[in-house]
Amino acid sequence: MKSRKILCFGEDNPYLMIERGKIEQPGEWMKVFKTEFKYDEVNPWWDAYEMTMTDFCNNNKTLPIRISVCCYRNSGKHPIYGTVVTTTREIEMAPD
């Protein structure tokens, strides 16, 4: 079933993006990981991916991590469905 979202003006093509805060430039973000987009999918599921702690959070478990679900568009303007800012420590402490 196709979803017609006002935010994305058409089909859903979601992807997940993970960024970490820059220590030297508070408020600035560095892309850590981006999934492939799921064409015309309203309930996306992405494969597991492994990365080092250095790549993920620069070995700093209190560094802000921003996780966003975006909608891919050919125009290059990718609306954001939602974002959460957390830390690696908070992720580790979350209940299963």
C-alpha positions in Angstrom: 0.0 0.0 0.0 1.4 3.4 -1.0 1.5 6.1 1.6 0.8 9.7 0.5 2.8 11.9 2.9 2.3 15.7 2.7 5.9 16.0 4.0 7.4 14.1 1.1 4.9 14.9 -1.6 4.5 11.4 -2.9 5.9 7.9 -2.2 7.9 7.1 0.8 11.6 6.4 0.2 13.0 6.4 3.7 16.6 6.0 4.7 18.4 6.2 8.1 21.3 8.6 8.8 23.5 8.6 11.8 25.7 11.6 12.7 28.0 12.4 15.6 28.7 15.8 17.1 32.0 17.5 16.4 34.0 18.1 19.6 35.8 21.1 18.0 32.6 22.7 16.6 29.6 22.3 19.0 26.3 22.2 17.1 28.0 20.8 13.9 27.5 17.2 12.8 29.6 14.7 10.9 27.9 11.9 9.0 28.9 8.5 10.4 26.5 6.2 8.5 23.7 6.3 5.9 21.6 3.3 4.8 20.3 2.8 1.3 16.9 4.2 0.8 13.9 1.8 0.6 11.9 2.7 -2.5 8.2 3.2 -1.9 8.3 1.6 1.6 6.2 2.7 4.5 7.6 0.1 7.0 11.3 0.0 6.3 13.7 -2.5 7.8 17.5 -2.2 7.3 20.1 -4.9 7.7 22.5 -4.8 10.7 25.8 -3.0 10.2 28.9 -3.2 12.3 31.3 -0.3 12.8 34.1 0.5 15.2 33.5 2.7 18.3 36.1 5.1 16.8 33.9 5.5 13.7 30.6 5.6 15.6 31.4 8.0 18.4 35.2 8.7 18.3 35.5 6.5 21.4 33.6 9.2 23.4 30.5 7.6 24.8 29.1 11.0 25.9 29.5 12.6 22.4 26.0 13.5 21.0 24.7 11.1 18.3 21.9 12.2 16.0 19.8 9.5 14.3 17.4 10.7 11.6 14.9 9.0 9.3 14.7 11.0 6.1 12.8 10.7 2.8 15.0 10.4 -0.3 14.1 12.7 -3.2 15.8 13.0 -6.6 15.7 16.8 -6.2 18.3 16.5 -3.4 15.9 18.0 -0.8 15.4 15.1 1.6 12.7 15.9 4.2 13.3 14.6 7.7 10.5 12.3 9.2 12.1 12.5 12.6 15.3 12.8 14.6 16.5 11.8 18.0 19.7 13.0 19.7 21.3 10.6 22.2 24.7 9.3 23.3 26.3 6.0 23.1 26.1 5.7 26.9 22.3 6.3 26.8 22.0 3.7 24.1 24.0 1.2 26.1 21.9 1.9 29.2 18.5 1.6 27.4 16.4 -1.5 28.5 16.3 -4.3 26.0 
